[in-house]
Amino acid sequence: MRHRHRRGHGLAQGRSMEDEQRLEEYLETLWSLREEGRQGLADIREALGESEASHLLLSLMENRWVRVEGERFEFEPDGESRAAQIVRRHRLAERLLHDKGDAIHPYFSGSRTSRLIE
């Protein structure tokens, strides 16, 4: 099967796995803020701190995943798609740990699983 590369998906040329992971965390953070109805730039600064927020926005805007309109952020189509995939993947993993934790390993049972997910 041949894999097609879509702009905005997968490891970009010249970007380390650590950088890619950080960008995914940023997308997930913005997704969570948006779910809470907090799309202001001040909300990002509050969640991440001033310097981290600036770095976040620059990185995501360079990748054309996010745009800033006035004092609010908006996802670009590729950014929205990627953020949705990341959030879905993480929520499925959390659900698996919660539902199957006992079967995977006794350590993941009961309240321990809840603490891992939080």
N, C-alpha and C positions, 0 to 999 in steps of 0.2 A: 504494500500500500504506500502510496506517495503522500508525503506530508506537505501541506501548503503553509507557507509562513504569512501570517497576517500582521500588518503593522500594529505595534502595540501589544503583541502577544509573544511570549517566550523570552528567552534570554537575548538581549540585544547585544550586538557586536561591541566589544570594548567595555562592557559592564560586567562587574564581578557578580557572583552569586549572592554575596552579601549585599551589594547595592540593589540587586533585583528583589531580594527579600525585604529590604527596607522600603522600597517603593510599594511593594504589596501591602506592607503594614500601613503605610500612609493611605493607600486607597481604602483599606478596610476601616481606618479611623475616620476618613471623610464619609464613607458610607454610613457608619454608625452615627456620626453627627447629623447627617441628613435625615436618617430615620427618626432622630429626636427632634427634627424641625429646627436644627441649628446649623444654618448654612452661611453664617456670617464669618468674615475674616477674624473678628474678635473671638468667635467660638473656637476657631483653630488655634489662635494664640493662647486661649485659656486652657485648651486640652493639651497642647504640646510645648508651650513656652514660645517666646518671641523669636529667638534665633532658629529654633527647630521648625516653626511654622513658616518662616521665610524660605528656608531650605526646601521644605516640603512643597510649597507652591511652585517654586522655581523648577524643581525636578519634575513635577507632574505636568506643568505647563510646557516644558521642553519636550516631553514625550507626547504632547497633545492629548492628555488624558483628562485634564481639567482646564477650565478657563475661569477668569475672574471677571465678573460684571458688577461694577460699582464696588460695594462692600460685601458681595456674596460670591461664593464659588458655585460653579455648575460643572457637572461631568460632561465631557465630550463623549460621543457615542462609543469610541473604543475604550475610554476610561470607565464608562458605566458598565460596559460588557465585562471588562476585566475585573472590576470591583465586585460585580455580582457573582462571577465565577469563584473569586477568592472567598467571599463571604459564604457562599453555598458550600464550598469545599470544607471550610472550617466548621460550619454548623453541622455538616454531616459527620465529621470526625468527632465533634463533641457528642453528638447523638449516639454514635457507635460506642464511645467510651461509657456513656451513661447507660445504654441498653445492654451492652455486652461486656461490660467491665468485669463482672464476676467470672464469666467464661474465659476471658483473656488472661486474667490473673487475679487472684484473691485480693491483692493490694488495691485494686481499682474498685472495690466494692463500696456501696453505701455512700457515706459522707465524704470519703476520700475522693471519689469521682466528682462530687459536687465542688469540692475545693479546687480540683484540677481545672475544671471547666471555668470557674469564676476567675 
